[in-house]
Amino acid sequence: MSLMHHTLDNVWTIRGELELTSPLHIGAGERGMIGLDAGVLKWPDGRPVIPGSSLKGVLRSFLETVAQNDALHTLISPNRPKACIVTDEPCGRRWRNKEQRDQWRKNRSEELYRTRDLAELAEEQKARIEQELAEEIYRSLCPVCRLFGNQLFAGKLSIPDLVPEGGDPTDWYDVRDGVGIDRDTRTAKSSIKYDFELVNPGVVFPLTIRAVNLEKDEQGWLLLAVEALRRGADPGGKRPGAWGRPGTGHWRISRVLSSDPKAVLSHYLGRDQEEDYELIVDQTMQSFMPTGR
Ligand SMILES: [Zn+2]
């Protein structure tokens, strides 16, 4: 059975907080100082916002790099497609072609129902073929694309925008002078001097990461990436320690299995049973270690 979206098997929620250790550049569309493509935006009440999508991008690019390691891939995702770098050689490539998908449907229809004409099929027969095709596509995806999604699959992670709770607004920002750079000559242009805002180090952003239907290998990859982020260890692959460090708050994780009705009920009532995050990271990583050594 593959863990796609149509049935809910498990829901993981990781909660913690990140404290900025270096100034964070405000402004959409520019490359921020920590490698977040979208920079930081502002909430209507003035609070700085780190878009969840930006953080997802940071985690993804970390994993795209780390999962290139053959030994690590074999340890965590044995018998699975190797992590693709989406812009280079995307996984599941053949399925991006509609003719390939149609061809597969016809072949399968012939095997199951002895006709290549899909129009002759009953609704539930068509549904079965669509279901099987979706699973075929899913199996062709690398762990990074299964977690974060691609053109063929929506992905399993969601990260709501990060906004600091409470605090004194005057402590959040610092304004500095900037000088515009002339695009053509690459020299400073004093005429386009401007002010720019930074979010101060020390500002704490609560973070929530939700994931549905994680398979065992995806659990490993996810925790590897989140742990890098949490420890401020070079999540973007460029500047060690540049991002942040865990805030003073305790990191927690809840893992709800759909086969556990009590846990499901508690989840929908917002009363998840929470476990210690670091303990679960240790246990999960341990489960990948070769035994007998
Ligand atoms: Zn992929």
Residues whose N, C-alpha, C, O or C-beta is under 5 A from the ligand:
A	BS01	ZN	C84 C91 C142 C145
